[in-house]
Amino acid sequence: MERSVSGVAVLDKSVRILEVLADGRRRTLGELVADTGQPRATCHRLAHALQAHGLTRLGADERWELGERLGQLAGTMGDPTLAAAAAGPLHRLVEETGESAQLYVARDGDRVCVLAVESSQSLRTIVPVGAVLPLDRGSAGQVLSRHPRAQRRGWAESVEERERGVASVSAPVQVDGTVVAAVSVSGPVERTSRQPGRRYARAVTAAAAAVEAALAGG
């Protein structure tokens, strides 16, 4: 039997559900059971209990994801100035592209979503605020890790690199020459195409520049 980390087994099991969902991939109950290693009845009960507190959310397609409340709590750990500066540019980016937009920062070897604006389309990318994603996959990871190709072009693209069926384009937000965040737009490959940079690079780099201007007080 696995030893309790905190001494409160139900808390440890609840946190395990949140840890699994933190990779941004939405899961059915069966997938949540498989990934947490917990009994189906336990997963079902705790996921719904977490949903009552806004920490998880069950979509209309019966898939679980992190809830908005967790994102709000996680957002308090970030830089409120950065999120405030990016709010307008991200909303305009969604209006211009029709796809979802996110703002990521690097933290402890990963990247964290600190702001997200969802597309209004029924088929869209959903990344909850507070989601912790790999730094070595996805266009935002390329930007934040200063991949040579991303530095040369001033933007990065990825197609099904982190999640099947999803493509993204990201651009760096810089302050005094230092990359402090990445602005991203992401959506289903069937709309973005397998060369999303051709379609969205200009809009994403413009949004990143607008964030930089807002941070500078311009």
N, C-alpha and C positions, 0 to 999 in steps of 0.2 A: 504493500500500500504506500502511495506517495505521501511523504511527510508534508504537513501543512507549513507554509512559509510564515504565516502570521499567528498561527494558533487558532484561527477562526476559519474553519474549512469552507463554509459557505462564502466567505469573503474572497478567499483564494480562488475558488471556482468561478466566481463572478468576474474577478479581475482577469482570469484566464480567457474568458469569452471576449472581454474588451481587447486584450492583447492580440488575439487572433484576428478580430475585425479591424485592428489598427493598420493592417497592410492595405486597406482600401478596397479589398475585393469583397463584394457582396455575396453572402452565402445562404443556401437553403438550410433548414434545420438539420438535415442529414449531413451536410458538409460541415456544419458547425460541430456536430457530434464527433465526426471523424477527426477534425482538426484540433479539438480540445481534448479528445480522449475521455470525455465524460458521458455518462448514461444519457440516453435520449430524454427521459423524463426530467432529469436534472437540468439539462440544457434548455429544455422547453420552459421549465418553471423559472429559471434564473434569467433567461433572455427576456421573458415577459416582465419580470420584476424590474429589470434594468430599464425596460421601455417605459414603465410607469414613472421613472425618475428622469426620463428624457435622455438616458445614456445609450440606449440602443433604439433602433427603428426597424419595424417590419414593413417592407414595401408591399404594394399591391400585387407584386409578382411572387410573394411569399419568400423573399430573400431578406436576410438581416444585414444591417450596416450600423455603424456608429451613429448615435443620436446627436441632435443639435446641442443639447445641454452640455455634453462632453466637450464639444467643440468650443462652446462659450467659455467653459472653465479652462480649457487648454489655451484659449486665446489670451487669457489674462497673463500667461507666462511670456508672451511674445512682446514685441515692440509696438505699442498702440499707435505711435507716430507713423510707423511703416504701414500698418494696416489702414490707417485713416488716409494716408497719401495714395494708397493703391485702390481704394474703394471706387472712386469715380472712373479712373482709367479701366478697371476691370469690367465695370458695368457697360462702359462704351464699347469695350472689346467684344463682349457678348452680343451687344446690339449689332455690331458691324459684321461679325462672323457667323452668328447664329449658333455658336458652340459654347460649351462651358469654359470658364476661365478660373485660374487658380494663382495664388501667390505662395511660393515656397521659400523657406530659409533652411540653411544647413544647420544641423544640431547633432552633436555627438556621433558623427559618422553616418547619419541618416539625413533625410530631408523631411521637413514638417510642413504641412499645409496650414498657413496662418490666415488665409482668406480665400473664400470660394464663392463664385457667382454661377449659378446653374443656368443652362440653356432652358428655354421654355418648350423645347421639342420633347416629344414623348420618349424617343430613344436618344439618350444623352449620357455623357460621362458625369458621374457623381463622385466627388472626393470630399469627404467631410472635413471641416476645419478640425485640426488636431491629429489628422491621420499621419502616421509615421511611415514613410516609404523609403525604399533603398536608394542610396545615392549613386549606385553603379548601374542603374537602369532608368530609362526614360529621358526625354529631352531636358527636363528640369535638372536631373542629376548631372547631365553633361555640362550644363551651364554652371551649376554650383561647384562642380569639381574642376572647372576651368579646362575642359577637354580641348585639346589643340584645335580641332575642327570647329568647335563652337566659338573659340576665341577668334579664329580666322574669319569666320563668316559673320560673327556678331549675333548668331542665333543657332539653335540646334533643333533637329527633328528626330522623332522616333516613331516606328510603326510596329505595333504588337511586341514591343520590347519588354514591357512590364505586364501588360494584360492583353490577352487575345482579343482581336477585333477593335482595338483602340489605337489611335495615332495622336501625336501631340507635337506642338511647336513651342519652344521657349526662348526667351531672351533675357539677358542679365540686367539687373538694376544695380548701378554702380554709384558709390559715393567716394569721391577722391581716389578713383581708380580701383577701388576694392569692390568686388561683387558681394552685395549684401542680401540679394534675393533674386528669384527667378519668376518672371511672369510667364504663364503658360496658357495655351488654349488647347483643348482636347475634345475629341469626339469619335464617333464610330468611323471606321475606315471606309465604309461604303459612302460616306459623305465627304470625308476629308481627303480621300484618295491615298495612295501609297507614296505620294510625294507631297505631304502636307505643307512643306516649306514654300512651295511655289504659290500656294493659295493664301497662306496666313503669315508668312515671315514679316512682311511689311507692316501688317496691323499689329503684330505682337511686339515688334521692335519699337513701334510708335507708342504703344501702351507703356512699355518699360521706360521710354524716354519721358513720358508724361509723369510717371511715378517719380523719376529722378527730379524733374522740375518741381513737383509738389514738395518733395523732401527739402529742396533747396529754397523753397518759399517763392518759387516763380509762378 
